[in-house]
Amino acid sequence: MHNCATAGGSSGGPLIAWVGEQPYIVALNNADIKNLETNQDITNLAVKIDFLDKLVAGN
């Protein structure tokens, strides 16, 4: 979960964090959860890059 501001169509967009003095993509945005009555954002979901790295490596 993350609390970065997102908009429609942002799925797959990078979440960037500073590690030391370098920016790194640490996750990819994949969904948002909204209150269906008010359409207000509750939280956003993402997939961590290290999880995706393990999938690609076959581990």
C-alpha positions as CSV (number, residue, x, y, z in Angstrom):
1,M,0.0,0.0,0.0
2,H,1.1,3.6,-0.6
3,N,-0.3,7.1,-0.2
4,C,1.1,8.7,-3.3
5,A,-1.3,10.8,-5.3
6,T,-2.6,9.0,-8.3
7,A,-5.2,9.5,-11.1
8,G,-7.1,7.4,-13.5
9,G,-4.7,5.5,-15.9
10,S,-1.8,5.5,-13.4
11,S,-1.6,1.7,-13.2
12,G,1.9,0.6,-14.0
13,G,3.4,3.9,-13.1
14,P,6.6,4.0,-11.1
15,L,6.9,4.7,-7.4
16,I,10.2,6.4,-6.9
17,A,12.2,6.6,-3.6
18,W,15.6,8.0,-2.8
19,V,18.1,5.4,-1.7
20,G,21.2,7.1,-0.6
21,E,21.5,10.0,-3.1
22,Q,20.0,8.1,-6.0
23,P,16.4,7.8,-7.1
24,Y,15.2,4.3,-7.7
25,I,11.9,2.8,-8.9
26,V,10.9,0.7,-5.9
27,A,7.3,-0.3,-6.9
28,L,4.7,-0.1,-9.7
29,N,1.3,1.3,-9.0
30,N,-1.5,-1.2,-9.8
31,A,-4.8,-0.3,-8.2
32,D,-6.7,2.1,-6.0
33,I,-9.4,1.4,-3.4
34,K,-12.2,4.0,-3.3
35,N,-15.3,4.5,-1.1
36,L,-18.0,3.6,-3.7
37,E,-20.5,6.0,-2.1
38,T,-18.3,9.1,-2.1
39,N,-15.8,8.1,-4.7
40,Q,-13.1,9.2,-2.2
41,D,-9.7,7.5,-2.3
42,I,-9.0,5.1,0.6
43,T,-5.6,3.8,-0.3
44,N,-3.5,2.7,-3.3
45,L,-1.8,-0.6,-4.0
46,A,1.5,-1.4,-5.6
47,V,3.8,-4.3,-6.5
48,K,7.3,-4.1,-5.1
49,I,10.1,-4.2,-7.7
50,D,12.0,-6.9,-5.7
51,F,8.9,-9.2,-6.0
52,L,8.9,-8.6,-9.8
53,D,12.7,-9.3,-10.0
54,K,12.1,-12.7,-8.3
55,L,9.4,-13.5,-10.8
56,V,11.6,-12.8,-13.7
57,A,14.6,-14.7,-12.2
58,G,12.3,-17.7,-11.6
59,N,12.9,-17.8,-7.8
